[in-house]
């Protein structure tokens, strides 16, 4: 009987030892899963999970852009300098522009003088602040346009021949115009909803005032300077593990250390992430294509694919921006590389950084995210109003830079509060 008990006890001990060994193997594998590249799919299967579900791409997000609008009629202009394409107050303006884009015919080049003349007829001017791919803007407006032509401003204008023309300006020297299916009554009905006379372009006063003549002609001003709140600005409270997971790092890695600046450095192979105390994050890829976007052709993603995929990642990374939101600031493509920049805006007013940087900058090489920088900031409006210089003083300063555009925005220098100010670009 003693021998049987000993055998039974030894059998149970062997089972326990085997289970403990298996648990240890699983724990070790869990700490290394993010370092195993494609083998992580096998690990998910080993645990009984659905690897296809685990690797589902982040859902696309709906972008919205800040813009300025000028509605011109018989009695002057109506202006709004702090709109967003997702605003309910922009719905009718955006719908009409979307219809125009959807019915636009072949465009041809035109002169700056033709564009300026069209502004002085019954018209609606849409300024998106920075040149944007037309296909991306069209998506925000509910239209389908495949062209990746870059435009900054769009203009609907009555040409006096019972039709509405659509003008495009790239923000530099290129002007285009095309016919649309809209009629003058479509345009007049919307123009009639706005009380004109509260806004003007610099070009409207250039002949009488040399300070306006020194500015970019389509700098848009309101008769009454807007009152904008001071913003409270703080580093975003970020879950470091969630951030690392989004960048396909192992959040439980032991390869962490502080550098001389106080930044936390996380290294996996030849990839690295630097997280600074002020909320600035820098990611650099290694030789392996670990962090990628899902596109049809990995060697040549389209602009629409790049924006759709990277904006989804940005939405995941910028988890708490307070009352601000992000928007596509610019796209630049050179060969197989593409650089996408996303900025912050609050209630239609852009937030700039004093050093010229931006909220997010992503560099793509093919479909691989080769570098990424983030400024994780949270903005909240306070009850205090920003102290803006009176317009005459702002004009005098801007006149020192002939051709500059004068506008209002926020400038973040890293302090705990951010005030609106005049910007000269």
SVG drawing of the C-alpha trace seen along z (x, -y; Angstrom):
<svg xmlns="http://www.w3.org/2000/svg" viewBox="-33 -106 56 108">
<polyline fill="none" stroke="black" stroke-width="0.4" points="0.0,0.0 2.9,-2.4 4.3,-1.8 1.0,-2.6 0.7,-5.8 4.2,-6.8 3.5,-6.1 0.2,-8.1 2.0,-11.0 4.8,-11.0 2.2,-11.0 0.5,-14.0 3.8,-15.8 4.8,-15.2 1.5,-16.6 1.9,-19.7 5.5,-20.2 4.4,-19.9 1.6,-22.4 4.0,-24.9 6.5,-24.5 3.8,-25.1 2.7,-28.2 6.2,-29.5 6.6,-29.0 3.4,-30.9 4.4,-33.8 7.8,-34.0 6.1,-34.0 3.7,-36.7 6.5,-39.0 8.1,-38.5 5.0,-38.3 5.6,-41.8 9.2,-41.0 8.2,-37.9 7.0,-39.7 4.7,-37.5 5.0,-34.6 2.6,-36.5 -0.2,-35.1 0.9,-31.6 0.9,-32.6 -2.6,-33.9 -3.7,-30.6 -1.8,-28.7 -3.8,-30.5 -7.0,-29.7 -7.6,-33.3 -8.7,-34.5 -5.7,-35.9 -7.7,-37.4 -9.8,-39.3 -6.7,-40.4 -5.2,-41.9 -8.3,-43.8 -7.3,-47.3 -8.4,-50.3 -11.7,-51.7 -11.4,-54.7 -12.2,-58.0 -14.1,-61.0 -11.9,-64.0 -13.1,-67.6 -11.2,-70.7 -11.2,-74.2 -12.0,-76.9 -13.0,-80.5 -15.9,-81.4 -16.9,-84.7 -20.4,-85.0 -20.5,-88.0 -23.7,-89.6 -25.0,-93.0 -24.6,-94.7 -21.1,-93.5 -19.7,-90.4 -20.6,-88.1 -17.6,-86.4 -17.0,-83.5 -13.4,-82.9 -13.8,-79.9 -15.9,-77.2 -15.3,-73.5 -16.6,-71.3 -18.4,-69.1 -20.3,-72.0 -24.0,-72.1 -23.7,-75.8 -21.6,-74.7 -24.0,-72.0 -25.8,-74.1 -22.6,-75.7 -20.9,-72.4 -23.8,-70.7 -23.8,-73.3 -20.0,-73.0 -20.3,-69.2 -23.0,-69.4 -20.7,-71.7 -17.8,-69.3 -20.0,-66.4 -21.1,-68.1 -17.8,-69.8 -16.7,-69.6 -13.2,-69.7 -11.3,-72.6 -9.0,-75.0 -6.4,-77.4 -7.4,-81.0 -5.7,-84.2 -5.5,-85.6 -7.4,-88.6 -10.3,-86.3 -10.4,-84.8 -10.4,-88.2 -13.2,-89.4 -15.3,-86.3 -14.9,-87.2 -16.6,-90.5 -19.7,-88.9 -22.3,-87.0 -20.1,-84.2 -19.2,-82.0 -15.5,-81.6 -14.2,-78.6 -10.6,-78.9 -9.2,-75.7 -6.1,-77.5 -3.6,-75.1 -3.4,-73.3 -5.3,-69.9 -5.8,-67.0 -9.1,-67.7 -10.1,-64.0 -9.9,-64.4 -11.8,-67.7 -14.5,-66.2 -14.9,-63.3 -15.6,-65.7 -18.2,-67.4 -20.0,-64.2 -18.8,-64.2 -16.7,-61.7 -13.7,-63.2 -10.7,-61.0 -8.3,-63.9 -5.4,-64.5 -4.9,-68.0 -4.0,-70.2 -6.3,-73.1 -6.4,-75.7 -9.5,-77.7 -12.7,-77.0 -15.0,-79.6 -18.5,-79.4 -19.3,-82.4 -22.2,-83.6 -20.6,-84.3 -23.6,-86.3 -24.5,-83.8 -27.1,-81.8 -24.5,-79.3 -22.2,-78.9 -18.5,-78.4 -16.2,-76.7 -12.8,-78.2 -9.8,-76.4 -6.7,-78.1 -3.7,-76.1 -2.5,-78.7 0.3,-79.8 0.1,-80.7 -2.2,-78.2 -5.9,-79.1 -8.4,-76.8 -12.1,-77.2 -14.8,-74.9 -18.5,-74.9 -21.0,-73.2 -24.6,-72.1 -25.6,-74.7 -27.8,-77.6 -27.8,-81.2 -31.0,-80.6 -29.1,-77.8 -26.4,-80.3 -28.7,-83.3 -31.0,-81.3 -28.0,-80.5 -26.4,-84.0 -29.8,-85.5 -29.6,-83.7 -26.6,-85.7 -26.6,-89.3 -23.9,-91.0 -21.5,-93.7 -19.6,-92.2 -16.5,-91.2 -14.0,-92.3 -10.8,-91.2 -7.6,-93.1 -8.0,-93.6 -11.3,-95.5 -9.3,-98.3 -6.0,-98.1 -6.7,-101.1 -7.4,-103.4 -5.0,-102.0 -1.4,-101.0 -1.3,-98.8 -3.9,-96.6 -2.2,-96.8 0.9,-95.2 -1.0,-92.1 -2.0,-88.9 -5.1,-90.1 -7.5,-87.4 -6.6,-88.0 -10.2,-87.9 -11.2,-90.3 -14.4,-90.8 -15.6,-94.3 -15.5,-93.3 -12.4,-91.4 -13.5,-88.0 -13.3,-87.4 -11.5,-84.1 -10.8,-82.5 -7.5,-81.8 -6.8,-78.0 -5.5,-75.9 -2.9,-73.6 -1.4,-70.5 0.5,-67.4 -1.9,-64.7 -2.4,-62.1 -1.3,-59.1 -1.4,-55.4 2.1,-54.5 1.2,-50.8 -1.6,-51.7 0.7,-54.0 3.4,-51.3 0.7,-48.8 -0.6,-51.1 3.0,-51.4 3.3,-47.6 5.8,-47.5 5.7,-45.1 4.4,-47.2 6.0,-44.8 9.5,-45.0 12.4,-45.5 14.4,-47.4 13.6,-50.8 15.9,-53.5 15.9,-57.3 18.2,-59.4 20.1,-62.6 17.0,-64.8 14.7,-62.8 12.9,-61.1 12.0,-57.4 13.5,-55.3 12.0,-52.0 14.0,-49.8 13.0,-46.7 15.5,-45.5 16.5,-48.6 13.2,-50.4 12.9,-53.0 10.4,-55.2 11.3,-58.3 8.7,-59.7 9.6,-63.1 8.1,-64.5 6.4,-67.3 4.3,-64.7 6.4,-64.8 6.9,-61.3 9.3,-60.3 9.2,-56.9 11.8,-55.5 11.3,-52.3 14.0,-49.7 15.0,-47.4 11.8,-45.3 8.4,-46.6 6.7,-46.3 4.4,-49.4 2.6,-49.6 -0.6,-50.8 -3.1,-48.6 -3.0,-49.5 -3.6,-47.8 0.0,-48.4 2.5,-48.4 5.1,-50.1 2.8,-52.9 -0.1,-53.9 -2.5,-56.4 -3.0,-59.7 -6.5,-58.7 -5.2,-55.4 -2.4,-57.1 -4.7,-59.7 -7.4,-57.2 -5.0,-54.8 -2.8,-57.3 -5.7,-59.4 -7.1,-56.2 -3.8,-55.7 -3.6,-59.4 -7.2,-59.1 -6.0,-56.2 -2.8,-58.0 -4.4,-61.3 -6.8,-59.8 -7.7,-63.0 -7.2,-66.3 -9.8,-68.1 -11.9,-70.5 -9.6,-70.5 -9.5,-68.0 -7.0,-67.2 -7.2,-67.8 -5.1,-67.1 -2.7,-70.0 -0.6,-68.9 0.5,-66.0 3.8,-66.1 4.9,-63.3 8.4,-62.7 9.0,-59.4 8.0,-56.5 8.0,-58.7 5.0,-60.7 5.0,-63.1 1.6,-63.7 1.2,-66.5 -1.8,-66.8 -2.5,-69.9 -4.8,-70.8 -7.7,-73.2 -10.4,-74.3 -13.8,-75.5 -12.3,-76.3 -9.3,-78.2 -5.9,-76.5 -3.4,-76.0 0.2,-76.5 3.4,-75.7 5.9,-78.5 8.8,-76.4 7.0,-75.7 6.3,-72.1 3.0,-70.4 0.8,-68.0 1.7,-64.9 4.1,-64.2 4.2,-60.8 6.7,-59.7 5.7,-56.8 8.2,-54.9 5.9,-52.8 3.4,-51.5 5.9,-51.5 5.7,-54.2 9.4,-55.0 9.1,-57.8 6.4,-59.5 6.4,-62.4 3.6,-63.4 2.9,-66.4 0.4,-65.0 -1.5,-68.1 -4.9,-68.7 -6.6,-72.1 -9.6,-73.5 -11.2,-76.9 -11.1,-79.2 -13.3,-82.1 -10.5,-84.5 -10.4,-86.3 -7.3,-86.6 -5.9,-90.1 -5.6,-90.7 -3.8,-93.8 -6.2,-96.3 -6.2,-95.7 -4.3,-98.9 -1.3,-97.8 -1.4,-94.3 -1.4,-95.7 1.6,-97.9 3.6,-94.9 2.5,-92.7 3.4,-95.4 7.0,-94.7 6.6,-91.5 5.0,-92.4 2.7,-89.8 2.1,-88.1 -1.4,-86.8 -2.8,-88.1 -5.1,-85.9 -6.0,-84.9 -4.9,-81.7 -3.4,-80.2 0.3,-79.8 1.5,-77.2 4.9,-77.7 4.7,-74.9 3.3,-77.0 0.2,-76.1 -1.9,-78.7 -2.3,-79.6 -3.7,-82.9 -5.1,-83.8 -2.9,-86.2 -2.5,-87.7 -0.5,-85.4 1.5,-86.6 2.3,-83.9"/>
</svg>
